[in-house]
């Protein structure tokens, strides 16, 4: 029986653990101690911080795992890379993980490869911040280099805002530097994919629904297939060059991109499966269980054939977070009955009545989500509008 280590035991990793169990793998879940649901269903557990490469390597050797995997978060990627290097497993190298999980190192790699991206400057102190913004101008963006999603990212329209944002990043980030970046305006989109030994297994561009209620536009949903005026081959070329620049040869990956004046700009590359229901987007499109494929790749199995569409019609999907624009106590919640709606792939609420709910700022404030599927994106959008019209969060 193959043994696979899953990094993380929270709700986001549950589909991955379930998939490994279905495949008949012996699962070992690693996370810091706590009432995490993954511990309840795994075959084995180790209470180890997944951001600690040495600690995770020790446990991986103890269990003699055949593969190591995570999804939707960056915190364990350096440990994953250390294990793959030391135990000669299929997956990300530690050097690639370091470049992919530090936004400053990523931007340096993209610049050296000649990939179009926002101009950026590495900032170590407040004087360097002022010098950088004198060059970049306003509006500008300040980014913590080691936080994922929308955390630690601030749009700044004045030097005063930039100085305040810099102070916030110093409190949030474990690094002694941050990134000052020019603010690019355009259409955000992305691409989910997988690569094995330097060859793409699949690439699925997708659209991004953007929430503008925060200083930095943030993603609250996705749709696939992509329906923007940009070619698949053009996207593929940018993505392949980015993976090569970071040294990512065997791994799932997720890319954030921006279309501006007909040109594709690379925002970032994550060396793992995307968060915010993107694994479900892949599963629906290809008619597979993508979580199972993530596990199969991690133990060294060939996965490319699973993405062949010969004889199969790809399916469209739209996903969206359920969010509140008000902080307070959730007095009542109304959601539609999903039993008789075959177009709903998944729907869930994370909040409970009489509990605290926060106004949306980033992915940590998500109240729930809906994923619908259909024959076209347009059809899925109609389904989504009908469903969301029946969702009501009463917040006091």
N, C-alpha and C positions, 0 to 999 in steps of 0.2 A: 504493500500500500504506500502511495506517495504521500509525503508529509509537506504541508505548505504552511508558512507562517504569514499571518495577516497582521499588518501593522495598524493598530487602532481597534477599539472595541465599542465605539459609539454607534449611534443609529446609522450613520453614513456608510459604515462598513458591513452592516447586517446583510445586504444582498450579496456581497462578496463572500461572506462566510457561508451563507446558505448555498451559494453556487458551488463552493468547494466541497461542501458536504454532499450535494447531489452527485457530484462527479466521483464520489467515493474516496476523496482525499482525507487524510488525517489532518485536522486543522489545529494549529497552535496560534492563539490570539495573544498579541503583545500590547500592553497599555499600562499606564500608571494605575494604581489601585483605585477602585471606585465601583459604584453600582452600574456598571456598563452592561448593556444587553448582550454584547458579543461574548462576554465571559460565560453566559448561561447556556449557549448553544455550541461552544467550541469543544473539541476533544481534549485540548490542553490549554493552559493559560500560563503566561509569565508576566509578573507585575514589574515591567521595565519601561522606563521612559523611552518612547520611540525616537526622540530627538538625540539619543545617546548612541552613536555608532558602535562604540566598544561594548556597551552593555547588550545591545541587540545581537551583535556578532557572537558574544559569549553564549547567549540563549540559543541562537540558531545552530551553533556547533553542538551544544548540549543535546538538542533534539535531532540533530543531523537531518535538517530539512532539505527537501528537493527543490524548493522554490520559495520565494518571498514576494509579497504583493501588497499594495494598498491602492486606494482610489480617492479622488476628490479632495486631497489635502497634501501639502508639501512637507509637513513637519517631519515625516519619517523617511524622506527620500535619501538623505545622506547616509542614514543607517542601512537602508535598502542597498544602496550602491556599495557600501563597505562589505556587506554580506555577499553580494554577487561577486565582487572582486576576490575576496578571500576564499570563498567556497566554490568558485568557478561555476556559478549558477547563471542561467539565462536572465538577462535584465540589464538595468542601468548600471553604469560604472560610477564610482564615487566621484571621480573628477568631473563627469558630466553633471552629476547631481549638484555639485558645488556651484558650477556655472549656471545651472538652471534655477537654483533657489536663491541666488543673489542677483537682484535686478541690475545692479551696477555692473557686475561681471558679465551678465547677459548682454547688456547694451554695448560693452566693450567688444564682445565677441561678434555681435551683429555689425558694428562699425568696421571691424577688421575684415569682415566678409563682404562689405559693400552693400549690405541690405538696407533698404529705405526704412528709417525709423525716426522717431522724434529726437531732435538734438537734446543732449543731456550732459550734465556736469556732476561729477562726484563731489559731495560737500562734506567737509569734516568739522567746520565750525561756522560761527555766524559771519565772520569776515568773508570766508569763502562763499557763503550763501549770497551775500550782497554782490560780490564780484561776479558770481555766476548769473544772477538775475539782471545785472547790468548788461550782460551779453545776450541772454535769452529774451529779456523783455517780459511784459505782462500781456495777457494772463499767463501764468506758469503753473506747473504742478510740482509739488514736493511729494516724494515717495519714500517710505521706509523700504529698505531693500530686502527685508527678510520676513515680511508679512504677506499673507495671501489674500486673494479677492480684493475687496475695496478697502480693507483695513490699512490705516497708515498712509492714505492717499488724500492730499488736500489741494484743491484749486486755490490759487492766490492771485488776487487782482492788485494788490498793493504790497509794498515792502513790509508794512506793519502786519498784514495777514501772514506773510511768509515767515516773519520772525516768530509769530505765535504758533504757526504750524510746525516750525522747526522744533520749538520747545515740546510740543505734543509728541512728535516723532521720537525725540530723545527719551521720553517716558515710555513709549510703546515698544521701541525696537531694542534688540539686544546688540546691535552693531553700533560702532562709533562713527558711522557716516550715513548719509542718505543721498538721494538723487534729486537734483533739480532738473526739470524737463520742460521743454516748450509744450504749450497746450495746442494740440491738433484738433480741429473741428472737422468731422466727417461722419461717415456711416460705420458704426461698429458692427463687426460680424466675427465669425470664428471658424475653426476647423478642428474636428476631432479625428484622431487617427492612431495607427499602430505601425511600428517599424520593427523588422527583425533582421539582424545582421546587415544593416544598411539599406535594406529594400523595403519600400512601403507595402504593408499588407492591405491597407485601405486608407482613404482620405475622404471624410465627409464634411464639406463646408456647410455651415448653418447660419441662420439669421439670429440676431440678438435683439430682444426687446429691452429698451433702455428706460429706466426710471429717472426723471429729471428733477425730483423733489429734493435732491441733495446737491451739495456743491459740485461733486464729481458725478457725472452720469454713471449709473451702475446697472448691471444686468439683472433683470428680474424674470427673464424667460428666454426661450429659444424656439426656433422652428427649423424644420428641414423637410425637403431640400431647400437650399438657398435660392432666392429669386432676385438677386441683385445683378446689375449689368457688369459682371466680371466673369471671366472665363475660368473653368476648372483647371486648365493647364497653367494659367497664369498664377493661380493660387498655389498649385502644386510646386511650381518652381521656387516660389518664395519660401514655402514650408520646408522643402528639402534642403535648401541652402541654410535655413535657420537651424535645422537639426544637425547638419554637418558642422556648422559653426560652434554648436554647443557640445559636439561629440556624442550625440544621442544616436545609438545604433540599434539597440534592442529595448523597446519600451512602448507602452501606450503614451500618447501625448495629446495635449490640448493647446491650441494657439488662439490668441486674441489678435485680431487684425482690424485695420481701418481703411476705408475707401475714401480718398480725398482727391478731387479733380481727376478722376480716372486712374489714379495710382494707388497701389496697395502699400500700406505702411504696416510694419510689424510692431505690435505693442508688447507682447511677451509670449513665451513658450513655457508650458508646464509639463514636466516630464512624468506625467501620470494621467489617468483618465480624468476628464473634466468633472467638476462639481455641477450642482444645479440641474440634475436629472439628465445630463448629457449621455450617460451610459444607457438610459432608457431610450433616448433619441436614436442612438446607434442600433439598439435591439429592435426597435420598431421598423426602422428603415430597411435593415437587412433580413428581418424575420428570424433573428437568432437571440440567444441569451448572451449579451456582451459580457456580463459578469463571469460567466463560465469561460469565455474566451480569454479574459484577463488571467484567470487561474491557469488555463492551459498553456498560455505563453510563458507564465512564470516558472512552470516545471519543465520547460523546454520542448513542448509539443509544437508541431507545425500548425499554424492557424490560418494561413492565407486563404485556403480553400473555403473557409466558412463565409467569406465575404463575396464569393462569386455570385452574381445575380442571374446567371443563365437559367431560364425557366422560372424565375421568380420576379414578381413585380415589387419594386420598392414602395414602401408606404410612407406617407407624410405624417408629421406630428407637430404639435404645438404644446409647449410647456409654459407654465406661468406660476410664479409665487403668489400666495395670498398674503397681502400685507395690510397693516394698519397705518393710517397717517396720524394717529393720535396715541399718546401714551396714557395709560390708566388701567382700570380694572375692567376686564371683559365681562360685562353683565349678561350678555346673551349672544349666541351664535346660531346662524341658520345656514345650512348647506343643502344642496339638492341630493335626492336619493340616487345613488350610483348603481343600484342593483339592476335597473332596467335600461341602462344607457351603455350600449356596447361600444360606444366611441370613447368612453373614459378608460384610459389605460390604468391610471392610478390617481387617487385623490386622498389627501390626508391633512389633518389639522394637528399642529404641534401644541396648540394652546387649549386651555380648559376654562370653562365659565368660572367666574369669581377669582380667576387668576390674573396675574400681572401681564400686560402686553405693552410692548414698546413701539413707538412710531418708527417706521422703517428708516434705517441709515445704511445698513449693509446686511449681508446674508445671515448674520447672527440674529437679526430681528424678524426673520421669516415666520409667519403665523401658520403656514401650510403651503400646499401646492396642488396643482391640477395638471395632468398630462392627458391630452386627447390625441386620437389617431384617426386617419381617414385616407381618402384617395388623393387629396390635394391639400396644399397649405391653405388655400382659400376656404375649402370645406371645413378644415380644422379650426380656422379662425371663427367661423360662424358658430361651431359647436362651443368654442371657448367663451364667446360673448354670451351665449345662452346660459351656460353654466355659471359664469361669474355674476350674471344678473341676479341669480338666486342666492348668492353668498352675501350674508350680512353679518358684520361684526359690530355689536353694540358696545361701545367703550365709554365708560364714565370717568 
